[in-house]
Amino acid sequence: MPPFDTILAVVLAGFALSATPGPSMLYVLSRTVGQDRAAGFASAFGLALGGMALAVATAAGLAALFEKVTWIVPALRYLGSAYLIWLGVGMIRDARAEAQADLEVSAVTQKPFRAIVWQGVLVELMNPKTVLFFALFLPPFVTMGEADGSVALQFLILGALVPLTAIPSDMLVVLMGSKMAGAINQRRQLREGMAWAGGLMLIAIALNLHFGFI
């Protein structure tokens, strides 16, 4: 079992990324507005299932790699923390431009709920940025000590937290529906502030991995 401070860091990073408008939020919003709330919930459920599948695949693949190639542990720790800093800097750099851009909902084809869930799974699995995120985000938080449990279990628990942290924001998108796009477009300063806060949080988490501020 990962220590509490590690779990908290992963949860905070997940919230920071899921709370800012992105492809997943737009997908759920498009389904909600273009079809109905039930379709929005189905799309969010599909995204969560896809994230869980990635968590399992990451746990199986990276855990085996960690056990066979010991030097890759510190290497991925630095690479992963650098990736977090890169994400944070990117959020801050693009904060103003993203806040000024209108959030537009795409038209969707009406689909049965089973097809929407499956589509959500595929959207998550086929997104190269999501796969890269799991591969680089999780390793810095995993330790090889026996006190924290097996490496595979740590990867599985921390990986599962990533899609779980997106559920609250997805549910809010579904419940607000078309009002969400209007609210986001009208509150541009809030969007910019959220991007800054999220970016700074990711950078702080990455630095804390090496300097142990907290």
mmCIF file of the C-alpha atoms, coordinates in Angstrom:
data_MODEL
# 
_entry.id   MODEL 
# 
loop_
_atom_site.group_PDB 
_atom_site.id 
_atom_site.type_symbol 
_atom_site.label_atom_id 
_atom_site.label_alt_id 
_atom_site.label_comp_id 
_atom_site.label_asym_id 
_atom_site.label_entity_id 
_atom_site.label_seq_id 
_atom_site.pdbx_PDB_ins_code 
_atom_site.Cartn_x 
_atom_site.Cartn_y 
_atom_site.Cartn_z 
_atom_site.occupancy 
_atom_site.B_iso_or_equiv 
_atom_site.pdbx_formal_charge 
_atom_site.auth_seq_id 
_atom_site.auth_comp_id 
_atom_site.auth_asym_id 
_atom_site.auth_atom_id 
_atom_site.pdbx_PDB_model_num 
ATOM 1   C CA . MET A 1 1   ? 0.000   0.000  0.000   1.00 0.00 ? 1   MET A CA 1 
ATOM 2   C CA . PRO A 1 2   ? 1.488   3.388  -0.980  1.00 0.00 ? 2   PRO A CA 1 
ATOM 3   C CA . PRO A 1 3   ? 1.955   5.877  1.888   1.00 0.00 ? 3   PRO A CA 1 
ATOM 4   C CA . PHE A 1 4   ? -0.748  8.488  2.456   1.00 0.00 ? 4   PHE A CA 1 
ATOM 5   C CA . ASP A 1 5   ? 1.371   11.424 1.231   1.00 0.00 ? 5   ASP A CA 1 
ATOM 6   C CA . THR A 1 6   ? 1.943   9.624  -2.085  1.00 0.00 ? 6   THR A CA 1 
ATOM 7   C CA . ILE A 1 7   ? -1.766  8.902  -2.496  1.00 0.00 ? 7   ILE A CA 1 
ATOM 8   C CA . LEU A 1 8   ? -2.569  12.536 -1.682  1.00 0.00 ? 8   LEU A CA 1 
ATOM 9   C CA . ALA A 1 9   ? -0.046  13.798 -4.250  1.00 0.00 ? 9   ALA A CA 1 
ATOM 10  C CA . VAL A 1 10  ? -1.518  11.591 -6.992  1.00 0.00 ? 10  VAL A CA 1 
ATOM 11  C CA . VAL A 1 11  ? -5.075  12.651 -6.105  1.00 0.00 ? 11  VAL A CA 1 
ATOM 12  C CA . LEU A 1 12  ? -4.148  16.349 -6.155  1.00 0.00 ? 12  LEU A CA 1 
ATOM 13  C CA . ALA A 1 13  ? -2.352  15.983 -9.488  1.00 0.00 ? 13  ALA A CA 1 
ATOM 14  C CA . GLY A 1 14  ? -5.340  14.120 -10.932 1.00 0.00 ? 14  GLY A CA 1 
ATOM 15  C CA . PHE A 1 15  ? -7.740  16.823 -9.762  1.00 0.00 ? 15  PHE A CA 1 
ATOM 16  C CA . ALA A 1 16  ? -5.473  19.539 -11.186 1.00 0.00 ? 16  ALA A CA 1 
ATOM 17  C CA . LEU A 1 17  ? -5.563  17.916 -14.617 1.00 0.00 ? 17  LEU A CA 1 
ATOM 18  C CA . SER A 1 18  ? -9.231  16.881 -14.672 1.00 0.00 ? 18  SER A CA 1 
ATOM 19  C CA . ALA A 1 19  ? -10.583 20.228 -13.442 1.00 0.00 ? 19  ALA A CA 1 
ATOM 20  C CA . THR A 1 20  ? -9.286  22.112 -16.492 1.00 0.00 ? 20  THR A CA 1 
ATOM 21  C CA . PRO A 1 21  ? -11.206 21.846 -19.799 1.00 0.00 ? 21  PRO A CA 1 
ATOM 22  C CA . GLY A 1 22  ? -9.749  19.208 -22.100 1.00 0.00 ? 22  GLY A CA 1 
ATOM 23  C CA . PRO A 1 23  ? -10.681 16.520 -24.671 1.00 0.00 ? 23  PRO A CA 1 
ATOM 24  C CA . SER A 1 24  ? -12.340 14.229 -22.115 1.00 0.00 ? 24  SER A CA 1 
ATOM 25  C CA . MET A 1 25  ? -14.466 17.028 -20.689 1.00 0.00 ? 25  MET A CA 1 
ATOM 26  C CA . LEU A 1 26  ? -15.505 18.083 -24.192 1.00 0.00 ? 26  LEU A CA 1 
ATOM 27  C CA . TYR A 1 27  ? -16.388 14.491 -25.072 1.00 0.00 ? 27  TYR A CA 1 
ATOM 28  C CA . VAL A 1 28  ? -18.664 14.128 -22.025 1.00 0.00 ? 28  VAL A CA 1 
ATOM 29  C CA . LEU A 1 29  ? -20.186 17.562 -22.620 1.00 0.00 ? 29  LEU A CA 1 
ATOM 30  C CA . SER A 1 30  ? -20.875 16.814 -26.289 1.00 0.00 ? 30  SER A CA 1 
ATOM 31  C CA . ARG A 1 31  ? -22.623 13.575 -25.398 1.00 0.00 ? 31  ARG A CA 1 
ATOM 32  C CA . THR A 1 32  ? -24.685 15.274 -22.686 1.00 0.00 ? 32  THR A CA 1 
ATOM 33  C CA . VAL A 1 33  ? -25.791 18.217 -24.823 1.00 0.00 ? 33  VAL A CA 1 
ATOM 34  C CA . GLY A 1 34  ? -26.056 16.281 -28.098 1.00 0.00 ? 34  GLY A CA 1 
ATOM 35  C CA . GLN A 1 35  ? -28.052 13.384 -26.667 1.00 0.00 ? 35  GLN A CA 1 
ATOM 36  C CA . ASP A 1 36  ? -29.052 13.486 -22.976 1.00 0.00 ? 36  ASP A CA 1 
ATOM 37  C CA . ARG A 1 37  ? -27.733 13.182 -19.445 1.00 0.00 ? 37  ARG A CA 1 
ATOM 38  C CA . ALA A 1 38  ? -27.854 9.403  -19.490 1.00 0.00 ? 38  ALA A CA 1 
ATOM 39  C CA . ALA A 1 39  ? -25.552 9.448  -22.525 1.00 0.00 ? 39  ALA A CA 1 
ATOM 40  C CA . GLY A 1 40  ? -23.255 11.829 -20.669 1.00 0.00 ? 40  GLY A CA 1 
ATOM 41  C CA . PHE A 1 41  ? -23.075 9.476  -17.698 1.00 0.00 ? 41  PHE A CA 1 
ATOM 42  C CA . ALA A 1 42  ? -22.427 6.565  -20.064 1.00 0.00 ? 42  ALA A CA 1 
ATOM 43  C CA . SER A 1 43  ? -19.549 8.410  -21.737 1.00 0.00 ? 43  SER A CA 1 
ATOM 44  C CA . ALA A 1 44  ? -18.030 9.300  -18.359 1.00 0.00 ? 44  ALA A CA 1 
ATOM 45  C CA . PHE A 1 45  ? -18.345 5.670  -17.274 1.00 0.00 ? 45  PHE A CA 1 
ATOM 46  C CA . GLY A 1 46  ? -16.611 4.558  -20.465 1.00 0.00 ? 46  GLY A CA 1 
ATOM 47  C CA . LEU A 1 47  ? -13.733 6.971  -19.894 1.00 0.00 ? 47  LEU A CA 1 
ATOM 48  C CA . ALA A 1 48  ? -13.347 5.678  -16.326 1.00 0.00 ? 48  ALA A CA 1 
ATOM 49  C CA . LEU A 1 49  ? -13.297 2.062  -17.541 1.00 0.00 ? 49  LEU A CA 1 
ATOM 50  C CA . GLY A 1 50  ? -10.649 2.941  -20.123 1.00 0.00 ? 50  GLY A CA 1 
ATOM 51  C CA . GLY A 1 51  ? -8.579  4.619  -17.434 1.00 0.00 ? 51  GLY A CA 1 
ATOM 52  C CA . MET A 1 52  ? -8.884  1.552  -15.203 1.00 0.00 ? 52  MET A CA 1 
ATOM 53  C CA . ALA A 1 53  ? -7.761  -0.682 -18.075 1.00 0.00 ? 53  ALA A CA 1 
ATOM 54  C CA . LEU A 1 54  ? -4.717  1.535  -18.574 1.00 0.00 ? 54  LEU A CA 1 
ATOM 55  C CA . ALA A 1 55  ? -4.002  1.359  -14.845 1.00 0.00 ? 55  ALA A CA 1 
ATOM 56  C CA . VAL A 1 56  ? -4.026  -2.458 -14.951 1.00 0.00 ? 56  VAL A CA 1 
ATOM 57  C CA . ALA A 1 57  ? -1.842  -2.550 -18.085 1.00 0.00 ? 57  ALA A CA 1 
ATOM 58  C CA . THR A 1 58  ? 0.595   -0.072 -16.564 1.00 0.00 ? 58  THR A CA 1 
ATOM 59  C CA . ALA A 1 59  ? 0.751   -2.042 -13.325 1.00 0.00 ? 59  ALA A CA 1 
ATOM 60  C CA . ALA A 1 60  ? 1.488   -5.279 -15.156 1.00 0.00 ? 60  ALA A CA 1 
ATOM 61  C CA . GLY A 1 61  ? 4.003   -3.878 -17.620 1.00 0.00 ? 61  GLY A CA 1 
ATOM 62  C CA . LEU A 1 62  ? 5.965   -1.401 -15.535 1.00 0.00 ? 62  LEU A CA 1 
ATOM 63  C CA . ALA A 1 63  ? 6.047   -3.604 -12.434 1.00 0.00 ? 63  ALA A CA 1 
ATOM 64  C CA . ALA A 1 64  ? 7.739   -6.374 -14.415 1.00 0.00 ? 64  ALA A CA 1 
ATOM 65  C CA . LEU A 1 65  ? 10.143  -3.846 -15.918 1.00 0.00 ? 65  LEU A CA 1 
ATOM 66  C CA . PHE A 1 66  ? 11.001  -2.408 -12.495 1.00 0.00 ? 66  PHE A CA 1 
ATOM 67  C CA . GLU A 1 67  ? 11.870  -5.850 -11.153 1.00 0.00 ? 67  GLU A CA 1 
ATOM 68  C CA . LYS A 1 68  ? 14.086  -6.828 -14.100 1.00 0.00 ? 68  LYS A CA 1 
ATOM 69  C CA . VAL A 1 69  ? 15.838  -3.525 -14.842 1.00 0.00 ? 69  VAL A CA 1 
ATOM 70  C CA . THR A 1 70  ? 16.778  -1.893 -11.549 1.00 0.00 ? 70  THR A CA 1 
ATOM 71  C CA . TRP A 1 71  ? 18.512  1.142  -13.061 1.00 0.00 ? 71  TRP A CA 1 
ATOM 72  C CA . ILE A 1 72  ? 15.284  2.230  -14.727 1.00 0.00 ? 72  ILE A CA 1 
ATOM 73  C CA . VAL A 1 73  ? 13.724  3.100  -11.345 1.00 0.00 ? 73  VAL A CA 1 
ATOM 74  C CA . PRO A 1 74  ? 15.742  6.301  -10.700 1.00 0.00 ? 74  PRO A CA 1 
ATOM 75  C CA . ALA A 1 75  ? 15.742  7.098  -14.425 1.00 0.00 ? 75  ALA A CA 1 
ATOM 76  C CA . LEU A 1 76  ? 11.946  7.052  -14.640 1.00 0.00 ? 76  LEU A CA 1 
ATOM 77  C CA . ARG A 1 77  ? 11.734  8.958  -11.370 1.00 0.00 ? 77  ARG A CA 1 
ATOM 78  C CA . TYR A 1 78  ? 13.604  11.889 -12.908 1.00 0.00 ? 78  TYR A CA 1 
ATOM 79  C CA . LEU A 1 79  ? 11.907  11.520 -16.283 1.00 0.00 ? 79  LEU A CA 1 
ATOM 80  C CA . GLY A 1 80  ? 8.477   11.362 -14.661 1.00 0.00 ? 80  GLY A CA 1 
ATOM 81  C CA . SER A 1 81  ? 9.038   14.399 -12.460 1.00 0.00 ? 81  SER A CA 1 
ATOM 82  C CA . ALA A 1 82  ? 10.381  16.299 -15.498 1.00 0.00 ? 82  ALA A CA 1 
ATOM 83  C CA . TYR A 1 83  ? 7.186   15.330 -17.334 1.00 0.00 ? 83  TYR A CA 1 
ATOM 84  C CA . LEU A 1 84  ? 5.078   16.713 -14.480 1.00 0.00 ? 84  LEU A CA 1 
ATOM 85  C CA . ILE A 1 85  ? 7.010   19.985 -14.611 1.00 0.00 ? 85  ILE A CA 1 
ATOM 86  C CA . TRP A 1 86  ? 6.560   20.094 -18.409 1.00 0.00 ? 86  TRP A CA 1 
ATOM 87  C CA . LEU A 1 87  ? 2.796   19.611 -17.986 1.00 0.00 ? 87  LEU A CA 1 
ATOM 88  C CA . GLY A 1 88  ? 2.653   22.304 -15.302 1.00 0.00 ? 88  GLY A CA 1 
ATOM 89  C CA . VAL A 1 89  ? 4.684   24.820 -17.309 1.00 0.00 ? 89  VAL A CA 1 
ATOM 90  C CA . GLY A 1 90  ? 2.515   24.098 -20.360 1.00 0.00 ? 90  GLY A CA 1 
ATOM 91  C CA . MET A 1 91  ? -0.675  24.762 -18.394 1.00 0.00 ? 91  MET A CA 1 
ATOM 92  C CA . ILE A 1 92  ? 0.711   28.083 -17.137 1.00 0.00 ? 92  ILE A CA 1 
ATOM 93  C CA . ARG A 1 93  ? 2.113   29.092 -20.534 1.00 0.00 ? 93  ARG A CA 1 
ATOM 94  C CA . ASP A 1 94  ? -1.175  28.410 -22.323 1.00 0.00 ? 94  ASP A CA 1 
ATOM 95  C CA . ALA A 1 95  ? -3.421  29.701 -19.523 1.00 0.00 ? 95  ALA A CA 1 
ATOM 96  C CA . ARG A 1 96  ? -4.212  33.049 -21.127 1.00 0.00 ? 96  ARG A CA 1 
ATOM 97  C CA . ALA A 1 97  ? -4.764  31.665 -24.646 1.00 0.00 ? 97  ALA A CA 1 
ATOM 98  C CA . GLU A 1 98  ? -6.898  28.752 -23.415 1.00 0.00 ? 98  GLU A CA 1 
ATOM 99  C CA . ALA A 1 99  ? -9.002  31.089 -21.283 1.00 0.00 ? 99  ALA A CA 1 
ATOM 100 C CA . GLN A 1 100 ? -9.716  33.376 -24.238 1.00 0.00 ? 100 GLN A CA 1 
ATOM 101 C CA . ALA A 1 101 ? -10.732 30.509 -26.548 1.00 0.00 ? 101 ALA A CA 1 
ATOM 102 C CA . ASP A 1 102 ? -14.424 29.604 -26.621 1.00 0.00 ? 102 ASP A CA 1 
ATOM 103 C CA . LEU A 1 103 ? -15.383 26.121 -25.473 1.00 0.00 ? 103 LEU A CA 1 
ATOM 104 C CA . GLU A 1 104 ? -17.467 24.681 -28.306 1.00 0.00 ? 104 GLU A CA 1 
ATOM 105 C CA . VAL A 1 105 ? -19.588 21.536 -28.152 1.00 0.00 ? 105 VAL A CA 1 
ATOM 106 C CA . SER A 1 106 ? -19.373 19.261 -31.205 1.00 0.00 ? 106 SER A CA 1 
ATOM 107 C CA . ALA A 1 107 ? -22.397 17.659 -32.813 1.00 0.00 ? 107 ALA A CA 1 
ATOM 108 C CA . VAL A 1 108 ? -22.764 13.935 -32.065 1.00 0.00 ? 108 VAL A CA 1 
ATOM 109 C CA . THR A 1 109 ? -24.567 11.003 -33.637 1.00 0.00 ? 109 THR A CA 1 
ATOM 110 C CA . GLN A 1 110 ? -27.218 9.398  -31.467 1.00 0.00 ? 110 GLN A CA 1 
ATOM 111 C CA . LYS A 1 111 ? -25.934 6.065  -30.121 1.00 0.00 ? 111 LYS A CA 1 
ATOM 112 C CA . PRO A 1 112 ? -27.229 3.380  -27.733 1.00 0.00 ? 112 PRO A CA 1 
ATOM 113 C CA . PHE A 1 113 ? -25.733 3.493  -24.243 1.00 0.00 ? 113 PHE A CA 1 
ATOM 114 C CA . ARG A 1 114 ? -23.639 0.339  -24.682 1.00 0.00 ? 114 ARG A CA 1 
ATOM 115 C CA . ALA A 1 115 ? -22.005 1.845  -27.767 1.00 0.00 ? 115 ALA A CA 1 
ATOM 116 C CA . ILE A 1 116 ? -21.344 5.122  -25.902 1.00 0.00 ? 116 ILE A CA 1 
ATOM 117 C CA . VAL A 1 117 ? -19.623 3.281  -23.037 1.00 0.00 ? 117 VAL A CA 1 
ATOM 118 C CA . TRP A 1 118 ? -17.471 1.338  -25.482 1.00 0.00 ? 118 TRP A CA 1 
ATOM 119 C CA . GLN A 1 119 ? -16.646 4.518  -27.376 1.00 0.00 ? 119 GLN A CA 1 
ATOM 120 C CA . GLY A 1 120 ? -15.572 6.149  -24.105 1.00 0.00 ? 120 GLY A CA 1 
ATOM 121 C CA . VAL A 1 121 ? -13.265 3.217  -23.378 1.00 0.00 ? 121 VAL A CA 1 
ATOM 122 C CA . LEU A 1 122 ? -11.693 3.515  -26.838 1.00 0.00 ? 122 LEU A CA 1 
ATOM 123 C CA . VAL A 1 123 ? -11.308 7.290  -26.531 1.00 0.00 ? 123 VAL A CA 1 
ATOM 124 C CA . GLU A 1 124 ? -9.275  6.777  -23.357 1.00 0.00 ? 124 GLU A CA 1 
ATOM 125 C CA . LEU A 1 125 ? -7.254  3.787  -24.591 1.00 0.00 ? 125 LEU A CA 1 
ATOM 126 C CA . MET A 1 126 ? -6.419  5.236  -28.000 1.00 0.00 ? 126 MET A CA 1 
ATOM 127 C CA . ASN A 1 127 ? -5.307  8.634  -26.717 1.00 0.00 ? 127 ASN A CA 1 
ATOM 128 C CA . PRO A 1 128 ? -1.478  8.598  -26.912 1.00 0.00 ? 128 PRO A CA 1 
ATOM 129 C CA . LYS A 1 129 ? -1.253  11.460 -24.415 1.00 0.00 ? 129 LYS A CA 1 
ATOM 130 C CA . THR A 1 130 ? -3.183  9.407  -21.849 1.00 0.00 ? 130 THR A CA 1 
ATOM 131 C CA . VAL A 1 131 ? -0.943  6.367  -22.373 1.00 0.00 ? 131 VAL A CA 1 
ATOM 132 C CA . LEU A 1 132 ? 2.155   8.565  -22.043 1.00 0.00 ? 132 LEU A CA 1 
ATOM 133 C CA . PHE A 1 133 ? 0.702   10.154 -18.923 1.00 0.00 ? 133 PHE A CA 1 
ATOM 134 C CA . PHE A 1 134 ? 0.280   6.787  -17.208 1.00 0.00 ? 134 PHE A CA 1 
ATOM 135 C CA . ALA A 1 135 ? 3.729   5.604  -18.278 1.00 0.00 ? 135 ALA A CA 1 
ATOM 136 C CA . LEU A 1 136 ? 5.552   8.704  -17.015 1.00 0.00 ? 136 LEU A CA 1 
ATOM 137 C CA . PHE A 1 137 ? 3.296   10.010 -14.264 1.00 0.00 ? 137 PHE A CA 1 
ATOM 138 C CA . LEU A 1 138 ? 3.133   6.943  -12.016 1.00 0.00 ? 138 LEU A CA 1 
ATOM 139 C CA . PRO A 1 139 ? 6.776   5.707  -11.738 1.00 0.00 ? 139 PRO A CA 1 
ATOM 140 C CA . PRO A 1 140 ? 8.076   8.642  -9.629  1.00 0.00 ? 140 PRO A CA 1 
ATOM 141 C CA . PHE A 1 141 ? 5.545   7.784  -6.904  1.00 0.00 ? 141 PHE A CA 1 
ATOM 142 C CA . VAL A 1 142 ? 6.423   4.084  -6.693  1.00 0.00 ? 142 VAL A CA 1 
ATOM 143 C CA . THR A 1 143 ? 9.062   2.843  -4.227  1.00 0.00 ? 143 THR A CA 1 
ATOM 144 C CA . MET A 1 144 ? 10.876  -0.483 -4.100  1.00 0.00 ? 144 MET A CA 1 
ATOM 145 C CA . GLY A 1 145 ? 10.801  -0.868 -0.308  1.00 0.00 ? 145 GLY A CA 1 
ATOM 146 C CA . GLU A 1 146 ? 8.959   -3.834 1.167   1.00 0.00 ? 146 GLU A CA 1 
ATOM 147 C CA . ALA A 1 147 ? 7.152   -1.585 3.652   1.00 0.00 ? 147 ALA A CA 1 
ATOM 148 C CA . ASP A 1 148 ? 5.063   -0.032 0.875   1.00 0.00 ? 148 ASP A CA 1 
ATOM 149 C CA . GLY A 1 149 ? 3.994   -3.350 -0.639  1.00 0.00 ? 149 GLY A CA 1 
ATOM 150 C CA . SER A 1 150 ? 4.638   -4.859 -4.041  1.00 0.00 ? 150 SER A CA 1 
ATOM 151 C CA . VAL A 1 151 ? 5.467   -2.632 -6.971  1.00 0.00 ? 151 VAL A CA 1 
ATOM 152 C CA . ALA A 1 152 ? 2.548   -4.012 -8.987  1.00 0.00 ? 152 ALA A CA 1 
ATOM 153 C CA . LEU A 1 153 ? 0.084   -3.239 -6.184  1.00 0.00 ? 153 LEU A CA 1 
ATOM 154 C CA . GLN A 1 154 ? 1.406   0.319  -5.854  1.00 0.00 ? 154 GLN A CA 1 
ATOM 155 C CA . PHE A 1 155 ? 1.047   0.875  -9.610  1.00 0.00 ? 155 PHE A CA 1 
ATOM 156 C CA . LEU A 1 156 ? -2.469  -0.557 -9.553  1.00 0.00 ? 156 LEU A CA 1 
ATOM 157 C CA . ILE A 1 157 ? -3.669  1.567  -6.622  1.00 0.00 ? 157 ILE A CA 1 
ATOM 158 C CA . LEU A 1 158 ? -2.099  4.802  -7.845  1.00 0.00 ? 158 LEU A CA 1 
ATOM 159 C CA . GLY A 1 159 ? -3.160  4.149  -11.434 1.00 0.00 ? 159 GLY A CA 1 
ATOM 160 C CA . ALA A 1 160 ? -6.772  3.561  -10.384 1.00 0.00 ? 160 ALA A CA 1 
ATOM 161 C CA . LEU A 1 161 ? -6.788  6.907  -8.576  1.00 0.00 ? 161 LEU A CA 1 
ATOM 162 C CA . VAL A 1 162 ? -6.195  8.792  -11.833 1.00 0.00 ? 162 VAL A CA 1 
ATOM 163 C CA . PRO A 1 163 ? -9.548  7.965  -13.527 1.00 0.00 ? 163 PRO A CA 1 
ATOM 164 C CA . LEU A 1 164 ? -11.335 8.142  -10.168 1.00 0.00 ? 164 LEU A CA 1 
ATOM 165 C CA . THR A 1 165 ? -10.251 11.755 -9.671  1.00 0.00 ? 165 THR A CA 1 
ATOM 166 C CA . ALA A 1 166 ? -11.830 12.652 -13.022 1.00 0.00 ? 166 ALA A CA 1 
ATOM 167 C CA . ILE A 1 167 ? -15.260 11.339 -12.020 1.00 0.00 ? 167 ILE A CA 1 
ATOM 168 C CA . PRO A 1 168 ? -16.357 14.397 -9.943  1.00 0.00 ? 168 PRO A CA 1 
ATOM 169 C CA . SER A 1 169 ? -15.594 16.860 -12.749 1.00 0.00 ? 169 SER A CA 1 
ATOM 170 C CA . ASP A 1 170 ? -17.246 14.580 -15.338 1.00 0.00 ? 170 ASP A CA 1 
ATOM 171 C CA . MET A 1 171 ? -20.360 14.277 -13.163 1.00 0.00 ? 171 MET A CA 1 
ATOM 172 C CA . LEU A 1 172 ? -20.498 18.059 -12.800 1.00 0.00 ? 172 LEU A CA 1 
ATOM 173 C CA . VAL A 1 173 ? -20.284 18.429 -16.579 1.00 0.00 ? 173 VAL A CA 1 
ATOM 174 C CA . VAL A 1 174 ? -23.179 15.993 -17.057 1.00 0.00 ? 174 VAL A CA 1 
ATOM 175 C CA . LEU A 1 175 ? -25.370 17.627 -14.405 1.00 0.00 ? 175 LEU A CA 1 
ATOM 176 C CA . MET A 1 176 ? -24.813 21.161 -15.707 1.00 0.00 ? 176 MET A CA 1 
ATOM 177 C CA . GLY A 1 177 ? -25.098 20.189 -19.359 1.00 0.00 ? 177 GLY A CA 1 
ATOM 178 C CA . SER A 1 178 ? -25.212 23.106 -21.791 1.00 0.00 ? 178 SER A CA 1 
ATOM 179 C CA . LYS A 1 179 ? -24.867 25.565 -18.900 1.00 0.00 ? 179 LYS A CA 1 
ATOM 180 C CA . MET A 1 180 ? -21.315 24.301 -18.381 1.00 0.00 ? 180 MET A CA 1 
ATOM 181 C CA . ALA A 1 181 ? -20.062 25.607 -21.733 1.00 0.00 ? 181 ALA A CA 1 
ATOM 182 C CA . GLY A 1 182 ? -21.659 28.998 -21.119 1.00 0.00 ? 182 GLY A CA 1 
ATOM 183 C CA . ALA A 1 183 ? -20.297 29.195 -17.586 1.00 0.00 ? 183 ALA A CA 1 
ATOM 184 C CA . ILE A 1 184 ? -16.772 28.300 -18.727 1.00 0.00 ? 184 ILE A CA 1 
ATOM 185 C CA . ASN A 1 185 ? -16.852 30.770 -21.612 1.00 0.00 ? 185 ASN A CA 1 
ATOM 186 C CA . GLN A 1 186 ? -18.101 33.606 -19.392 1.00 0.00 ? 186 GLN A CA 1 
ATOM 187 C CA . ARG A 1 187 ? -15.597 33.072 -16.583 1.00 0.00 ? 187 ARG A CA 1 
ATOM 188 C CA . ARG A 1 188 ? -12.357 33.472 -18.488 1.00 0.00 ? 188 ARG A CA 1 
ATOM 189 C CA . GLN A 1 189 ? -10.397 34.876 -15.546 1.00 0.00 ? 189 GLN A CA 1 
ATOM 190 C CA . LEU A 1 190 ? -11.462 31.894 -13.447 1.00 0.00 ? 190 LEU A CA 1 
ATOM 191 C CA . ARG A 1 191 ? -10.315 29.522 -16.189 1.00 0.00 ? 191 ARG A CA 1 
ATOM 192 C CA . GLU A 1 192 ? -6.951  31.253 -16.352 1.00 0.00 ? 192 GLU A CA 1 
ATOM 193 C CA . GLY A 1 193 ? -6.616  31.160 -12.578 1.00 0.00 ? 193 GLY A CA 1 
ATOM 194 C CA . MET A 1 194 ? -7.468  27.454 -12.468 1.00 0.00 ? 194 MET A CA 1 
ATOM 195 C CA . ALA A 1 195 ? -4.841  26.729 -15.123 1.00 0.00 ? 195 ALA A CA 1 
ATOM 196 C CA . TRP A 1 196 ? -2.220  28.647 -13.145 1.00 0.00 ? 196 TRP A CA 1 
ATOM 197 C CA . ALA A 1 197 ? -3.194  26.882 -9.920  1.00 0.00 ? 197 ALA A CA 1 
ATOM 198 C CA . GLY A 1 198 ? -3.135  23.469 -11.578 1.00 0.00 ? 198 GLY A CA 1 
ATOM 199 C CA . GLY A 1 199 ? 0.204   24.116 -13.278 1.00 0.00 ? 199 GLY A CA 1 
ATOM 200 C CA . LEU A 1 200 ? 1.847   25.354 -10.088 1.00 0.00 ? 200 LEU A CA 1 
ATOM 201 C CA . MET A 1 201 ? 0.473   22.346 -8.201  1.00 0.00 ? 201 MET A CA 1 
ATOM 202 C CA . LEU A 1 202 ? 1.991   19.899 -10.704 1.00 0.00 ? 202 LEU A CA 1 
ATOM 203 C CA . ILE A 1 203 ? 5.356   21.669 -10.533 1.00 0.00 ? 203 ILE A CA 1 
ATOM 204 C CA . ALA A 1 204 ? 5.276   21.668 -6.720  1.00 0.00 ? 204 ALA A CA 1 
ATOM 205 C CA . ILE A 1 205 ? 4.440   17.944 -6.623  1.00 0.00 ? 205 ILE A CA 1 
ATOM 206 C CA . ALA A 1 206 ? 7.327   17.168 -8.993  1.00 0.00 ? 206 ALA A CA 1 
ATOM 207 C CA . LEU A 1 207 ? 9.825   19.200 -6.952  1.00 0.00 ? 207 LEU A CA 1 
ATOM 208 C CA . ASN A 1 208 ? 8.571   17.660 -3.714  1.00 0.00 ? 208 ASN A CA 1 
ATOM 209 C CA . LEU A 1 209 ? 9.465   14.212 -5.056  1.00 0.00 ? 209 LEU A CA 1 
ATOM 210 C CA . HIS A 1 210 ? 13.146  15.160 -4.914  1.00 0.00 ? 210 HIS A CA 1 
ATOM 211 C CA . PHE A 1 211 ? 13.415  17.837 -2.215  1.00 0.00 ? 211 PHE A CA 1 
ATOM 212 C CA . GLY A 1 212 ? 10.761  16.634 0.235   1.00 0.00 ? 212 GLY A CA 1 
ATOM 213 C CA . PHE A 1 213 ? 9.282   19.997 1.165   1.00 0.00 ? 213 PHE A CA 1 
ATOM 214 C CA . ILE A 1 214 ? 6.256   18.271 2.693   1.00 0.00 ? 214 ILE A CA 1 
# 
